[in-house]
Amino acid sequence: MRLSQAYRASCLAPKPYPAPKPRLLHTAAWIRAAAVRPDTLDPEVDEVIKAIHATPTRLALTVTGGGVQAISWLLGVPGASRTVLDVQVPYSPTALKSLLGGQAFASASSPDSVAALSQAAFQRAASLTALGTPVAGLACSAALGTDRVRRGEDRVYIAAHGTGGRASFSLVLDKAAPRPRWAQDAVASRLLIHAAALSCGLPVPEGDLARRWLRLEPGDVLESGRPQPPPTLRQALQSLGRGEITSVEAGLGPVTAGAPRGGRLYLPGSFNPLHAGHTAMLQAAQSLCPQLEGCYELSTGNADKGLLLVEEVERRVRHFEEARLPVVLTQAPLYAQKARLFPGSVFVIGYDTAIRLLDPKYYGSREDMLLQLDRLGTSGCSFLVAGRLDTQTQQFMRPEDLAVPPQLKPLFRSIPESLFRADISSTQLRAQGAC
């Protein structure tokens, strides 16, 4: 049977799906929803968050599986821009693994995973703030009630990692309690606010007072890890020497350990002693790169001389503390290592250092030199070079006279003599007994 053209066209024409019928909630359900989702924040929570916003501590948060209401609470109280730097909500296992740089855990909700998340948040907070700013990374990892049968406990893990120290909490929620998931999340959120207050140096309730503030049920089990105070400079240097962390910041107040910051202007040196030539050199570099924060970098390890003693590093750091100048301590004597540690940074160097950087004998071959310096450029790093006076010829050695291969010229910029010239050296000062 032959079908008409009009009939065939009508069969092939797209047909819209019927609109779904609206699902009507019973009036009583709407009343219950309004009762449990008030338009105003709980005054207890509001008071604590106002106190958090009044502190100088800046926060980065990561929540997964629960504790999400804490984010809206923190952002909903005026003053959040003074406190909250960044919020991450990695909900899928892939997103969580990506946030941790490929690191994976057997369970997303565990003490180990939340400790790693809080450390990553701490490093993120440091990268988003100026040197010397008190920061903290907070993380909540939870396994709450769901719409499917799930083995195991309903639990919450929270960790705080900051310049004020570390803290951790674990909470097992009583499954028998008549509490929906959103109410479990509210408890987790209160615990996260509690940890945030602690990280900001605020007094927090303990024992039964804490249980009442958190709105815990009698069957809920709350455990608090032993708080760890912030490390002293010596403790941080010892951790650096053991390879447990990669950087220590000092000079401006509280020690910040294990949070290297890229995208800065670094003046590396031994600073034995720190002198006016160093400070003038960094100031000149900052005038050429006003968008970058300036800092000094001291490597405690030297390829030729080995590691400096902790006591010697402390002595050199005291000069920065007295001058209120920021210094970052590392174990990265090579510029390839510095570039990996501080991507996107500009390194301020002297004429002699530039000569060594461009000498193939330090690399094994010219090809290896070009390759390593090209990798440094790929990481977004470059150099600002200052000239110096040759004491034998009394000639000022200009950076423009360096033999820089054409392909590496974009990596090297000169600090003009008119902007910086200091005919003084640490060697001369040591000879004069000035250190």
C-alpha positions as CSV (number, residue, x, y, z in Angstrom):
1,M,0.0,0.0,0.0
2,R,1.4,3.4,-1.0
3,L,1.4,6.0,1.7
4,S,0.6,9.6,0.8
5,Q,3.4,12.2,1.0
6,A,1.4,14.2,3.6
7,Y,1.0,11.1,5.8
8,R,4.7,10.2,5.6
9,A,5.6,13.8,6.5
10,S,3.3,13.8,9.5
11,C,4.9,10.6,10.8
12,L,8.4,12.0,10.5
13,A,7.6,15.4,12.0
14,P,9.0,15.8,15.6
15,K,6.3,15.6,18.2
16,P,6.8,17.5,21.5
17,Y,6.7,15.4,24.7
18,P,3.7,16.2,26.8
19,A,4.5,18.7,29.6
20,P,4.8,16.9,33.0
21,K,2.0,17.5,35.4
22,P,3.0,19.7,38.3
23,R,3.5,17.8,41.5
24,L,1.5,19.5,44.2
25,L,2.6,19.4,47.8
26,H,0.0,19.1,50.5
27,T,-0.5,22.4,52.4
28,A,0.8,20.7,55.6
29,A,4.0,19.8,53.7
30,W,4.6,23.4,52.7
31,I,4.0,24.5,56.3
32,R,6.6,21.9,57.6
33,A,9.1,23.0,54.9
34,A,8.7,26.7,55.9
35,A,9.2,25.7,59.6
36,V,12.5,23.9,59.1
37,R,13.9,26.4,56.6
38,P,13.6,29.8,58.3
39,D,14.3,33.0,56.5
40,T,16.7,34.1,59.3
41,L,19.9,32.4,60.4
42,D,20.0,30.9,63.9
43,P,21.2,33.7,66.2
44,E,23.8,31.4,67.8
45,V,25.4,30.7,64.4
46,D,25.0,34.3,63.3
47,E,26.9,35.5,66.4
48,V,29.8,33.2,65.9
49,I,30.2,34.0,62.2
50,K,30.2,37.7,62.9
51,A,33.1,37.1,65.3
52,I,34.9,35.1,62.7
53,H,34.5,37.9,60.1
54,A,36.0,40.3,62.7
55,T,39.3,38.4,62.9
56,P,42.2,38.9,60.4
57,T,42.3,35.2,59.5
58,R,41.4,34.4,55.9
59,L,39.8,31.0,55.1
60,A,39.6,28.6,52.2
61,L,37.1,25.8,52.5
62,T,36.5,22.4,50.9
63,V,33.4,20.4,51.6
64,T,32.4,17.0,50.2
65,G,29.4,14.9,51.2
66,G,28.1,17.3,53.8
67,G,28.6,20.6,55.6
68,V,27.4,22.6,52.6
69,Q,25.0,24.8,54.7
70,A,28.1,26.3,56.4
71,I,29.1,27.9,53.1
72,S,25.8,29.8,52.7
73,W,25.9,30.7,56.4
74,L,29.4,32.2,56.1
75,L,28.6,34.0,52.9
76,G,25.2,35.2,54.2
77,V,26.5,37.2,57.1
78,P,27.9,40.6,56.2
79,G,31.7,40.8,56.2
80,A,32.3,37.5,54.3
81,S,34.6,39.1,51.8
82,R,37.0,39.9,54.7
83,T,37.2,36.2,55.6
84,V,36.3,33.8,52.8
85,L,38.9,33.4,50.0
86,D,37.7,30.3,48.2
87,V,35.2,27.5,48.4
88,Q,35.5,24.1,46.7
89,V,32.8,21.4,46.6
90,P,34.3,18.3,44.9
91,Y,31.4,15.9,45.0
92,S,32.4,13.2,42.6
93,P,35.4,10.9,43.2
94,T,37.0,12.2,40.1
95,A,36.7,15.8,41.2
96,L,38.0,15.0,44.6
97,K,41.1,13.2,43.2
98,S,41.7,16.1,40.8
99,L,41.6,18.6,43.7
100,L,44.2,16.5,45.6
101,G,46.6,16.4,42.6
102,G,45.8,12.8,41.7
103,Q,46.1,11.5,45.3
104,A,43.4,8.9,46.0
105,F,42.0,7.4,49.2
106,A,40.2,4.2,49.9
107,S,37.3,6.3,51.3
108,A,36.4,9.9,50.5
109,S,35.1,10.2,54.1
110,S,38.0,9.4,56.3
111,P,40.5,11.2,58.6
112,D,43.3,10.9,56.1
113,S,41.3,12.3,53.2
114,V,40.0,15.3,55.2
115,A,43.5,16.0,56.5
116,A,44.8,16.1,52.9
117,L,41.9,18.3,51.9
118,S,42.5,20.8,54.7
119,Q,46.2,21.0,53.8
120,A,45.4,21.6,50.2
121,A,42.9,24.3,51.3
122,F,45.6,25.9,53.5
123,Q,48.0,26.0,50.6
124,R,45.3,27.5,48.4
125,A,44.6,30.2,51.0
126,A,48.3,31.1,51.2
127,S,48.5,31.4,47.5
128,L,45.6,33.9,47.4
129,T,46.9,36.2,50.2
130,A,49.9,38.4,50.9
131,L,52.9,37.1,52.8
132,G,52.4,37.3,56.6
133,T,48.6,37.0,56.4
134,P,47.1,34.6,58.9
135,V,45.3,31.9,56.9
136,A,43.5,28.6,57.5
137,G,42.3,25.7,55.3
138,L,39.1,23.9,56.5
139,A,37.7,20.7,55.1
140,C,34.6,18.6,55.8
141,S,34.2,15.1,54.5
142,A,30.9,13.4,55.3
143,A,28.8,10.3,54.6
144,L,25.3,11.2,55.5
145,G,21.9,9.6,55.1
146,T,20.9,8.8,51.5
147,D,18.0,7.4,49.5
148,R,19.6,4.0,49.1
149,V,20.8,1.3,51.5
150,R,24.3,2.1,52.5
151,R,26.5,0.1,54.8
152,G,28.5,1.8,57.5
153,E,27.9,4.7,59.8
154,D,26.6,8.2,59.1
155,R,29.8,10.1,59.9
156,V,31.5,13.5,59.6
157,Y,35.2,14.3,59.6
158,I,36.5,17.8,59.8
159,A,40.1,19.1,59.8
160,A,41.6,22.6,60.1
161,H,45.1,23.5,59.0
162,G,46.4,27.0,59.4
163,T,49.0,29.4,60.7
164,G,47.3,29.2,64.1
165,G,47.8,25.4,64.2
166,R,45.8,22.3,63.4
167,A,42.6,20.7,64.7
168,S,40.5,17.7,63.8
169,F,37.0,16.4,64.7
170,S,35.1,13.2,64.0
171,L,31.4,12.7,64.5
172,V,29.4,9.5,64.2
173,L,25.7,10.3,63.9
174,D,23.1,8.1,65.5
175,K,21.2,6.5,62.6
176,A,18.3,5.7,65.0
177,A,17.7,9.4,65.6
178,P,14.7,10.8,63.7
179,R,16.8,13.2,61.7
180,P,16.6,13.8,57.9
181,R,19.6,14.3,55.8
182,W,19.3,18.1,55.7
183,A,19.3,18.1,59.6
184,Q,22.5,15.9,59.6
185,D,24.1,18.4,57.2
186,A,23.1,21.2,59.6
187,V,25.0,19.4,62.4
188,A,28.0,18.9,60.1
189,S,27.8,22.6,59.2
190,R,27.8,23.7,62.8
191,L,30.8,21.6,63.5
192,L,32.6,23.2,60.5
193,I,31.7,26.7,61.8
194,H,33.0,25.5,65.2
195,A,36.4,24.5,63.6
196,A,36.5,27.8,61.7
197,A,36.1,29.8,64.9
198,L,38.9,27.7,66.5
199,S,41.2,28.4,63.5
200,C,40.5,32.1,63.9
201,G,41.7,32.1,67.5
202,L,38.2,32.5,69.0
203,P,37.2,30.7,72.2
204,V,34.9,27.7,71.5
205,P,32.7,25.7,73.8
206,E,33.8,22.3,75.0
207,G,32.2,19.2,76.5
208,D,28.5,19.4,77.1
209,L,28.4,23.0,76.0
210,A,29.8,22.0,72.6
211,R,27.3,19.2,72.3
212,R,24.4,21.6,73.0
213,W,25.7,24.2,70.5
214,L,26.1,21.5,67.8
215,R,22.6,20.2,68.5
216,L,23.8,16.7,68.9
217,E,21.5,13.7,69.8
218,P,22.3,11.6,72.9
219,G,23.5,8.7,70.6
220,D,25.9,10.9,68.5
221,V,29.6,10.3,69.3
222,L,31.9,13.3,69.0
223,E,35.6,13.1,69.2
224,S,38.2,15.9,69.0
225,G,41.7,15.3,68.0
226,R,44.5,16.9,70.1
227,P,45.0,20.4,68.8
228,Q,48.4,21.1,67.5
229,P,49.8,24.6,68.1
230,P,51.6,26.4,65.2
231,P,55.2,25.4,64.7
232,T,58.0,27.5,66.0
233,L,60.7,28.6,63.5
234,R,63.0,25.9,64.7
235,Q,60.3,23.2,64.5
236,A,59.5,24.3,60.9
237,L,63.1,24.4,59.9
238,Q,63.6,20.8,61.3
239,S,60.6,19.7,59.2
240,L,62.1,21.4,56.2
241,G,65.4,19.6,56.8
242,R,63.6,16.2,57.0
243,G,61.8,16.9,53.7
244,E,58.3,17.0,55.3
245,I,57.6,20.4,53.9
246,T,59.1,22.5,51.0
247,S,59.0,26.0,52.4
248,V,58.9,28.1,55.6
249,E,57.9,31.7,55.6
250,A,59.1,34.1,58.4
251,G,60.0,37.7,59.1
252,L,56.5,39.2,59.3
253,G,55.0,37.4,62.3
254,P,53.6,33.9,62.5
255,V,55.6,31.2,60.7
256,T,53.8,29.7,57.7
257,A,55.1,26.2,56.9
258,G,54.5,24.1,53.8
259,A,52.6,26.6,51.6
260,P,54.9,27.8,48.8
261,R,53.5,30.8,46.9
262,G,54.0,31.1,43.2
263,G,53.6,34.3,41.2
264,R,55.9,36.4,43.4
265,L,59.1,38.4,43.0
266,Y,61.9,36.5,44.7
267,L,65.4,37.8,45.6
268,P,67.4,34.6,46.4
269,G,70.6,34.9,48.4
270,S,72.5,33.7,51.4
271,F,72.0,37.0,53.3
272,N,75.0,36.7,55.4
273,P,74.3,39.4,56.3
274,L,71.2,41.1,55.0
275,H,72.2,44.6,53.9
276,A,71.0,47.8,52.2
277,G,72.1,46.5,48.8
278,H,69.6,43.6,49.1
279,T,66.7,45.8,50.0
280,A,67.5,48.4,47.4
281,M,67.8,45.7,44.7
282,L,64.4,44.2,45.5
283,Q,62.8,47.7,45.6
284,A,64.2,48.4,42.2
285,A,62.8,45.1,40.9
286,Q,59.4,45.9,42.4
287,S,59.4,49.2,40.5
288,L,59.7,47.2,37.3
289,C,57.2,44.5,38.4
290,P,54.7,46.5,40.5
291,Q,52.0,43.8,40.1
292,L,54.2,41.2,42.0
293,E,54.7,41.0,45.7
294,G,58.4,41.1,46.7
295,C,60.1,38.6,49.0
296,Y,63.5,37.2,49.9
297,E,64.4,33.5,49.5
298,L,67.1,31.7,51.4
299,S,68.0,28.1,50.5
300,T,69.2,26.2,53.6
301,G,70.9,23.8,51.3
302,N,73.9,24.6,49.0
303,A,75.1,22.3,46.2
304,D,78.7,23.0,47.3
305,K,78.6,23.7,51.0
306,G,75.8,21.4,52.2
307,L,73.0,22.2,54.7
308,L,73.2,25.2,57.0
309,L,72.8,24.5,60.7
310,V,69.4,25.4,62.1
311,E,71.1,27.8,64.5
312,E,72.8,29.6,61.6
313,V,69.5,29.9,59.7
314,E,67.8,31.3,62.8
315,R,70.5,33.9,63.2
316,R,70.0,35.1,59.6
317,V,66.3,35.1,59.9
318,R,66.5,37.4,62.9
319,H,67.8,40.2,60.6
320,F,64.6,39.9,58.6
321,E,62.4,39.8,61.7
322,E,64.1,43.0,63.0
323,A,63.6,44.7,59.7
324,R,60.0,43.3,59.3
325,L,60.9,41.9,55.9
326,P,59.4,38.6,54.4
327,V,61.8,35.7,53.8
328,V,61.0,32.2,52.5
329,L,63.3,29.4,53.5
330,T,63.7,26.4,51.1
331,Q,65.9,23.6,50.2
332,A,66.0,24.6,46.6
333,P,69.5,25.7,45.7
334,L,69.0,25.3,42.0
335,Y,66.8,27.6,39.9
336,A,65.1,24.6,38.3
337,Q,64.0,23.6,41.8
338,K,62.9,27.1,42.6
339,A,60.9,27.3,39.4
340,R,59.0,24.1,40.3
341,L,58.4,25.4,43.8
342,F,57.4,29.0,42.8
343,P,55.8,28.8,39.3
344,G,55.0,32.0,37.6
345,S,57.6,33.9,39.6
346,V,60.4,36.4,38.7
347,F,63.8,35.8,40.3
348,V,66.0,38.9,41.0
349,I,69.6,37.9,40.5
350,G,73.0,39.6,40.2
351,Y,75.4,39.7,37.3
352,D,77.6,36.9,38.6
353,T,74.6,34.6,39.1
354,A,73.5,35.2,35.6
355,I,76.9,34.3,34.2
356,R,76.8,30.9,36.1
357,L,73.2,30.3,34.8
358,L,74.4,30.8,31.3
359,D,77.5,28.6,31.6
360,P,77.1,25.2,30.0
361,K,79.7,23.6,32.2
362,Y,77.1,23.6,35.1
363,Y,74.7,21.6,33.0
364,G,77.0,19.1,31.2
365,S,76.4,20.6,27.7
366,R,75.0,23.6,25.9
367,E,71.9,21.6,24.8
368,D,71.1,20.6,28.4
369,M,71.5,24.2,29.5
370,L,69.1,25.4,26.8
371,L,66.6,22.6,27.7
372,Q,66.6,23.3,31.5
373,L,66.3,27.1,31.0
374,D,63.5,26.6,28.5
375,R,61.6,24.4,31.0
376,L,62.0,27.2,33.6
377,G,60.4,29.6,31.1
378,T,57.6,27.1,30.5
379,S,56.8,27.2,34.2
380,G,56.2,31.0,33.8
381,C,59.4,32.1,35.5
382,S,62.0,34.6,34.4
383,F,64.9,36.7,35.7
384,L,65.6,40.3,36.5
385,V,69.3,40.9,36.4
386,A,71.2,43.7,38.2
387,G,74.7,44.8,37.2
388,R,77.7,45.1,39.5
389,L,81.1,46.9,39.8
390,D,84.2,45.0,38.9
391,T,86.5,45.9,41.7
392,Q,89.6,45.0,39.6
393,T,88.8,47.1,36.5
394,Q,86.5,49.5,38.2
395,Q,84.1,48.9,35.3
396,F,80.4,48.5,35.9
397,M,79.3,45.2,34.4
398,R,76.0,45.7,32.7
399,P,73.4,43.0,32.2
400,E,73.1,44.0,28.6
401,D,76.6,42.7,28.1
402,L,75.7,39.1,29.0
403,A,76.0,36.5,26.2
404,V,72.4,35.3,26.3
405,P,71.4,32.8,23.5
406,P,68.7,34.4,21.3
407,Q,66.1,31.8,22.3
408,L,66.6,32.6,26.0
409,K,66.5,36.4,25.7
410,P,62.8,36.6,26.7
411,L,63.8,35.1,30.1
412,F,66.3,37.8,31.0
413,R,65.5,41.5,31.7
414,S,67.9,44.1,33.0
415,I,67.6,46.4,36.0
416,P,69.0,49.7,34.7
417,E,72.0,51.2,36.5
418,S,70.0,54.4,36.9
419,L,67.5,52.4,38.9
420,F,69.9,50.3,41.0
421,R,73.6,50.3,41.7
422,A,75.1,49.2,45.0
423,D,78.9,48.9,45.2
424,I,78.8,46.7,48.3
425,S,78.8,43.0,48.9
426,S,78.2,40.6,51.8
427,T,81.8,39.4,51.5
428,Q,83.1,43.0,52.1
429,L,80.8,43.4,55.1
430,R,81.9,40.1,56.6
431,A,85.5,41.2,56.2
432,Q,84.6,44.4,58.0
433,G,82.9,42.4,60.8
434,A,79.5,44.0,60.0
435,C,77.6,40.7,60.4
